């Protein structure tokens, strides 16, 4: 499809780096495990992907930092191994240049703010190593911020506010996915730059605390932020018993490694493709066409919509949104330009 192929497509959250760290696969081949590899990035027309370093809750903070440094090295090694296909981006200009050269730009992110070990110097060091976004929490609260799943600080502590201010100064994207509601509003109050939800859908349609309320989406948009729709079935479903964190189908077998923990695929079919579209359309209505994007969570969710089984299927979203009457400019914005603009506003050209 010409609109998709001529657009700069950005996915703001994939957990594929966990796959690379755990198993060292040949990323240039079409992999049996996982939903992302170089062939499928190309088939999906992906111009930029945010590769997240996922921090498992069971890992002590200092070990999490060691794991993060190891993962950063793996990401740099992977980009160096496949230089005709991948390149690490540090700015919006890098993303546009890399995409124009026919490669996929890698934006490195971390999913789990406790990795900074309650130390702004660690945050600054990670930025200097190429990290450009931080999901401030994951499952549990950190020592300085509440998560969607655990509230013990009343939102952000004073140090949590310092983290947001320092990220603003450094030019790092503040990611509110996984934040508690109270922490979300305090982040918005504290931040002098736009924030984003890298992988959260619409709570009005699927009532999980991991999704964004209509008021949250409007508030982010008013400040220049972007809500990026998560493709996980539990974030999209209309079936109450299947709303995140409920499981679809049988329990997961004992995981072999960290990638099994996050990337194992449930055998049951995911939600209908229509459910993904209605979340995109609701977000566009609430936030406006300039403030919605793609945050698939591929390789980090166990069930995805039918017809969206891996990252190669992204052109189906373009086709469907156009068929449903959305303007070409709106579709191009949602595919990636909204997130390129956000990068420019926060990180710079």
C-alpha positions in Angstrom: 0.0 0.0 0.0 1.5 3.3 -1.1 0.4 5.4 1.9 2.0 2.9 4.3 5.2 2.5 2.3 5.7 6.2 1.9 5.0 6.9 5.6 7.5 7.0 8.5 6.1 4.2 10.7 7.0 4.3 14.3 6.3 1.6 17.0 7.1 3.1 20.4 7.2 -0.2 22.4 8.5 -3.7 21.5 10.1 -6.1 23.9 12.2 -7.8 21.3 15.5 -6.9 23.1 14.6 -9.5 25.7 14.5 -12.1 22.9 17.9 -10.9 21.7 19.5 -11.0 25.2 18.0 -14.4 26.2 18.6 -16.4 23.0 20.9 -14.5 20.6 18.8 -15.4 17.6 19.8 -14.8 14.0 17.8 -11.5 13.8 18.3 -11.4 10.0 16.1 -14.5 9.6 12.4 -15.0 10.0 12.2 -16.4 13.5 9.9 -19.1 14.8 9.8 -17.5 18.2 8.7 -13.9 18.7 6.9 -11.4 16.6 9.7 -9.2 15.4 12.8 -9.7 13.3 14.5 -7.9 10.4 12.4 -9.5 7.6 9.2 -8.6 9.4 10.3 -5.1 10.3 10.9 -4.6 6.5 7.6 -6.2 5.6 5.8 -4.0 8.1 7.5 -0.9 6.7 8.8 0.1 10.2 10.9 3.2 10.0 11.6 3.3 13.8 11.1 1.0 16.7 11.6 1.6 20.4 13.4 -1.4 21.7 12.7 -1.7 25.4 15.0 -3.1 28.1 12.4 -4.8 30.3 13.2 -5.1 34.0 11.7 -8.1 35.7 10.2 -7.3 39.1 12.0 -10.3 40.7 15.4 -8.8 40.1 17.1 -6.6 42.8 17.8 -3.1 41.6 21.6 -3.4 41.4 21.2 -6.6 39.3 18.6 -4.9 37.2 21.2 -2.2 36.4 23.8 -4.9 35.4 21.2 -6.5 33.2 20.4 -3.1 31.6 24.1 -2.5 30.8 24.3 -6.0 29.3 21.2 -5.4 27.2 22.6 -2.1 26.0 25.7 -3.9 24.8 23.6 -6.5 23.0 21.5 -3.8 21.3 24.6 -2.0 20.1 26.1 -5.3 18.9 23.0 -6.2 17.1 22.9 -2.9 15.2 26.6 -3.3 14.3 26.0 -6.8 13.1 23.2 -5.8 10.7 24.3 -2.3 9.6 22.3 -2.4 6.3 19.1 -2.9 8.3 19.4 -1.3 11.7 20.9 1.9 13.2 20.6 3.4 16.7 18.9 6.8 16.8 19.5 9.5 19.4 17.4 12.3 18.0 14.4 13.0 15.8 16.8 13.9 13.0 18.5 10.6 13.3 15.1 8.8 13.0 14.3 10.6 9.8 17.8 10.2 8.3 17.9 6.4 9.1 14.4 5.9 7.7 15.3 7.8 4.5 18.3 5.4 4.1 16.0 2.4 4.0 16.9 1.1 7.5 15.0 0.8 10.8 15.9 3.3 13.5 16.4 1.9 17.0 15.4 4.1 19.9 16.5 2.5 23.1 14.2 2.6 26.1 14.0 1.1 29.6 10.8 -0.3 31.0 11.1 0.0 34.8 12.3 3.1 36.6 13.8 1.3 39.5 16.8 0.6 37.3 18.2 4.0 38.2 18.7 2.8 41.8 17.3 5.9 43.3 20.2 7.9 41.9 20.0 10.7 39.3 23.6 10.1 38.4 22.6 6.6 37.2 19.9 8.2 35.1 22.4 10.6 33.5 24.8 7.7 32.8 22.1 5.7 31.1 21.2 8.8 28.9 24.8 9.1 28.0 24.8 5.4 26.8 21.9 6.2 24.4 18.7 5.6 26.4 16.1 8.1 25.3 13.0 7.0 27.2 12.1 5.6 30.6 8.9 3.9 31.5 8.8 5.1 35.1 7.4 2.0 36.7 6.4 -1.5 35.6 4.3 -3.9 37.8 5.2 -2.7 41.3 5.8 0.7 42.7 9.4 2.0 42.8 10.9 3.6 45.8 9.8 6.9 44.4 6.6 6.3 42.4 3.4 4.3 42.4 2.5 1.9 39.6 -0.9 0.9 38.2 -0.6 -2.2 40.4 0.8 -0.8 43.7 0.2 2.4 45.5 2.2 3.3 48.6 3.5 6.9 48.0 0.4 8.8 47.0 1.8 9.1 43.5 5.3 10.6 43.1 7.7 11.3 46.0 9.8 14.4 45.9 12.6 12.4 44.4 10.1 11.2 41.8 9.5 14.8 40.8 13.3 15.3 40.6 13.4 12.3 38.1 10.9 14.0 35.9 12.6 17.3 36.0 16.0 15.8 35.3 14.6 13.8 32.3 13.2 17.1 31.0 16.6 18.7 31.3 18.4 15.7 29.6 15.9 15.4 26.8 14.4 12.0 27.7 10.9 10.9 27.0 8.8 10.5 30.2 6.7 7.4 29.7 3.5 7.3 31.8 2.4 3.7 30.8 2.3 1.7 34.1 2.0 4.8 36.3 -0.8 4.9 38.9 -3.6 7.4 38.2 -2.4 9.8 40.9 1.2 9.5 39.7 0.1 10.3 36.2 -1.5 13.6 37.1 1.5 14.5 39.3 3.9 13.7 36.4 1.8 16.0 34.1 1.9 18.7 36.7 5.7 18.4 37.1 6.9 18.0 33.6 7.7 21.0 31.5 7.9 18.9 28.3 5.3 16.7 26.7 5.0 13.2 28.0 3.7 10.0 26.3 2.1 6.7 27.0 4.3 4.3 25.0 1.9 1.3 25.1 -1.5 2.0 26.7 -5.0 1.8 25.2 -8.4 3.3 26.1 -9.8 2.6 29.5 -13.3 3.7 28.5 -13.4 0.7 26.1 -11.4 -1.9 28.2 -11.4 -1.0 31.9 -7.9 -2.0 33.0 -5.8 0.5 35.1 -3.0 0.0 32.5 -5.1 1.9 30.0 -5.6 5.7 29.7 -8.8 7.4 30.7 -10.4 9.9 28.3 -9.4 12.8 30.6 -5.8 11.5 30.6 -5.6 11.4 26.8 -7.1 14.9 26.5 -4.6 16.2 29.1 -1.6 14.6 27.4 -2.7 16.0 24.1 -3.2 19.5 25.5 0.5 19.4 26.5 1.7 18.0 23.2 2.0 14.4 24.3 1.0 11.1 22.4 -1.0 8.1 23.5 0.3 4.9 21.7 -2.2 2.1 21.4 -1.2 -1.2 22.9 -2.0 -4.3 20.8 -2.3 -6.8 23.7 -5.7 -8.5 23.7 -6.1 -7.9 27.4 -5.9 -4.1 26.7 -8.4 -4.2 23.8 -11.0 -6.9 24.7 -14.7 -6.2 25.3 -15.0 -9.4 27.3 -14.8 -8.5 31.1 -13.3 -11.9 32.0 -10.4 -11.3 29.6 -9.4 -7.7 30.6 -5.8 -7.4 31.6 -4.3 -8.9 33.8 -6.7 -11.9 33.2 -5.3 -14.6 31.0 -6.7 -16.0 27.7 -6.8 -19.8 27.7 -4.6 -22.2 29.7 -1.8 -21.1 32.2 1.6 -20.5 30.9 4.1 -23.5 31.2 7.2 -22.8 33.4 9.3 -20.3 31.5 12.7 -21.4 30.2 14.1 -17.8 30.2 13.1 -14.2 30.5 11.8 -14.2 26.9 9.4 -17.0 27.8 8.2 -14.8 30.7 7.1 -12.0 28.4 7.0 -13.4 24.9 5.2 -16.7 25.3 2.2 -16.8 22.9 -1.2 -18.0 24.2 -2.6 -20.7 21.9 -6.1 -19.2 21.9 -7.0 -16.6 19.1 -6.7 -13.0 20.2 -9.4 -10.4 20.0 -11.0 -9.5 16.6 -9.0 -7.0 14.6 -12.0 -4.6 14.9 -11.2 -4.1 18.6 -7.8 -2.6 17.7 -9.4 -0.2 15.3 -12.0 1.0 17.7 -9.3 1.8 20.3 -7.4 3.8 17.7 -10.6 5.7 16.7 -11.6 6.4 20.3 -8.1 7.7 21.1 -8.3 9.9 18.0 -11.6 11.3 19.1 -10.3 12.0 22.6 -6.8 13.2 22.0 -7.0 14.4 18.4 -5.3 13.1 15.3 -2.1 14.8 16.2 -1.6 12.9 19.5 -2.1 9.1 18.8 0.4 6.5 17.7 1.4 2.8 17.7 2.8 1.1 20.8 2.3 -2.5 19.9 4.0 -4.2 22.8 5.0 -7.0 20.4 7.1 -9.7 22.1 5.8 -8.4 25.5 2.2 -9.6 25.3 0.9 -13.1 25.0 -2.1 -12.4 22.8 -2.6 -10.0 19.9 -5.6 -9.2 17.6 -6.4 -11.6 14.9 -4.7 -10.5 11.7 -2.1 -8.6 13.6 0.1 -11.6 14.6 3.4 -9.9 14.1 5.0 -6.5 13.2 4.8 -7.4 9.4 1.0 -6.9 9.6 1.1 -3.2 10.4 0.0 -2.2 6.8 -3.4 -3.7 7.7 -4.0 -0.8 10.1 -3.2 1.8 7.4 -5.6 0.1 5.0 -8.4 -0.2 7.6 -8.2 3.4 8.8 -8.3 4.7 5.3 -11.2 2.4 4.5 -13.1 3.7 7.5 -12.8 7.3 6.2 -9.8 8.7 8.0 -7.9 11.3 6.1 -4.5 10.3 4.7 -2.8 13.0 6.8 -4.5 11.6 10.0 -3.2 8.1 9.1 0.3 9.3 8.4 0.3 11.1 11.8 -0.9 8.1 13.7 1.6 5.8 11.9 4.6 7.8 13.0 4.7 11.5 12.5 3.1 12.3 15.8 5.9 10.4 17.6 8.6 12.0 15.4 7.2 15.4 16.4 7.3 14.4 20.0 10.9 13.3 19.8 11.7 16.7 18.2 9.9 18.5 21.0 11.5 16.6 23.8 14.9 15.4 22.6 15.6 17.8 19.7 16.4 17.6 16.1 
